[in-house]
Amino acid sequence: MVDPRRRVPRTDALLADPRLVDAQTRLGKALVKAAIVAAQERARAGQIPPEAVADAVLAALPAGAGGLRPVVNATGVILHTNLGRAPLSAAAREAVLDAAGCTDIEFELKTGRRGRRGRTALAALAAAVPAAEDVHVVNNNAAGLVLAATAMAFGREIVVSRGEMVEIGDGFRIPELLTSTGARLREVGTTNRTTLRDYAEAITGETGFVLKVHPSNFRIEGFTSSVGVGELAGLGVPLVVDIGSGLLAPEPLLPEEPDAATVLREGADLVTASGDKLLGGPQAGLLLGRASVVQRLRRHPLTRALRVDKLALAALGATLRGPATPTAEALHADPDELLRRAEDVAGDLVARGVAAQAVRSDATVGGGGAPGLVLPSAAVSLPGAYAEPLRRGDPALVGRVERGRCLLDLRCVPQHMDEALRDAVLALAPGVRAGTAGEGER
């Protein structure tokens, strides 16, 4: 008898397979070859027949060389940090594609001379917030705070309330971020109460600036007090306000969320904000404020290390100038319309034998924005066994599990994806009913 391992296709033969030739063009030879070696080992171990090696290679290859998989966000969290926060609008995605090649990022086509980097995105940001005398962009909001602390308070003090010494995620904390720049923190007040007098008594000739941080990922209730921007602006020292979530103008749905335009009008010298949260754009740190302050930060040597790339600048400009973002659409979604969509999807699934139902649910803003705010929503409720296989599917569909049920919340799911969502569930239904998938999620 011939050892079946001798029938395992050779690497060069597999690389010549027309299907894998096409894959090499899309993904690169190294990635395809690694998948071939893995499939050959499976065949030699008797896990798959030799004639199935090429098919196994194709099944193992990713859709793209980047490694990231597209995900349908059915969690009900609009700005889900683990899923990349704000999804870009169609206009922003198109702008990224245009910017992927050579562009006029720092070049004046009319004169043939060097131009200001990111001038179109900066102009769009300035137009969106007329209250700002000048604007600048770095690679994220934390970078904006680091730049401000380095340029304005190196070797000096930053006065900040104890109630605003927040942790911003993944173990990173505002106090440690600021002191890493060479600035010293002068904490004032208590966790729950800080007064204007606390700030005033802390200001000395060593004060670089007063910092107000919006506690966007938690709330303190009860016996509390804090000092508003207008009062802090009268202390005679620069005032930096970190509004965090990136609102540029007031949003009626989020009355407690600060916005850049209002904070600047109240007297802040510098506002820092995120681009990939409520603004709905790419990861970026927005710096808006007095011309003298923004120019001081722009000319600091650290600015070069915090520079934002051309793709983010393109996406930011398109976000600011273009139509409503997916974030804005999700935020303003009509709960009754969401329920109607959930009923349509659930009805189709029930007709095909799936134990589905439409339910009302609660969504949140996420991304550190509007803590405690509940957004009425609607979801397709499925047996919990669907959760894991849906995450592993194509497209990857991420919901949440509550009381043993898998909820696919529709607030962040575009309506045109309803059919794909339904089809993804139907494709898994036979396996789930047979008890072969998602045992750990039941």
C-alpha positions, 0 to 999 in steps of 0.5 A: 500500500502507498503511504497516503502522505506521499500523495500530499501535493508539493508546495510548488504545485500548490503555488501554481494552482490558479486559485492560489496564484490569484491569492498570492496577488492579493495577499502576498506569497509568504502568507499563502505559503504559510497556509500551504505548509499548515494544510500539508501538515494537517494532511500528513497527520491524517486530519484531511485527505491529500486531495483536500489540501488546496481547498483547505488552504483557500478556506484558511486564507484571510480576505485581506492582507491587513489581518483585521476583519470587518465586523457588524456591530450589533452590541448596542454600543455606538462607540465600541472601543474594542470594535474600533469606535466610530465607523467611517462614513462612505465619504471618509472611506472614499477620501482614505482611498484617494489619499492612499497613493501620492497626494498633495498633502504638503504640496501646492499644485498651483505654485509647485512649492511646499504647502501646509500639511493637512491644510484642507482638514484643518480648514474644515475643522476651523469652519466647524468651530468658528469660536476657535481662533486656531486649530491643530490635529495630533494622533489622539486626544491623549497626545493632545494633553501630552503636547499641552502639558509639555509645551505649557507646563514642563517643570511647572504645575498643572492645577486639577481637581481630584474628582477629575483624575480619571483612568482613560482605559487599558490601565492608562491614567490622566495623572501618570500621563501628565507627570510623564511630561515633566509637569507636576500636578497640584491636586485640589478639592476632594473626590466629590466636591471642588470649589473655585476657592480651591483652585484660586488658592492653588495658583502660584507663579509655578502654575502652567495652566488649570486643567478641567477634565470631563469625567466622560466614562463615569458619573458621581452623584449625590453630595457633589460640586464642581466649578464651571469653565466660565468661573475657571477662565477668570483665574488669570492663568491659561485654562485647558479643557479636555472634553473627551468625546469630541462634540463640536457643537451642542447635541440635544440628545446629550445635554450633559456632554460638553462641546467645543464651541460652548467651552470656547465661548465660556473662556477656555484657552485650549480645548482637546477632544477625540476625533473617533468618538461622537464626531464620528471620524478617524482616530485623532486629537483635536486642539482648538483655542486661542491662536497664541496657545495653538501656535505654541503647541504647533511649533513645539518639537514634540509635535513632529512625533505626534503628527497625524498621517495623511489617511487620518487627515483625509478621513477627518476632512471628509467627516467634517465636510461630508454627510451625516456619519454612521455615529450620528445616524445611530445616535438619532435612530428612531426606536420604533423604526428599529423595532419594526426592523427587528420584527421583520427580521425575527418574523423571517427567522421564525418562518424558517424554524429559528426561535427568534423574537423582536424585543425592545432593548437598551443601547448606550453611547460608549467610547467614554461618552454620556455615561449612564445615558440609556438609548431606547433600542430594539434587538433580534433575540436568539438562543444564546448558542448563536453568539459564538458562531455568529462572531466567527462567521462571515461577516463577523456579527457581534451581539451581546448575551443577556440572560442566556439570549443572544441579542442582536441590537439594531441601533448600530446596524445599517438597515441595508445589513438586515438581510445579511444579518438574517442570512447569517443566522439562517446559515447557522441554524441547522448546526445550532439546532443540532447542538453542535455550535456555541455550547459555551454561550448557552 
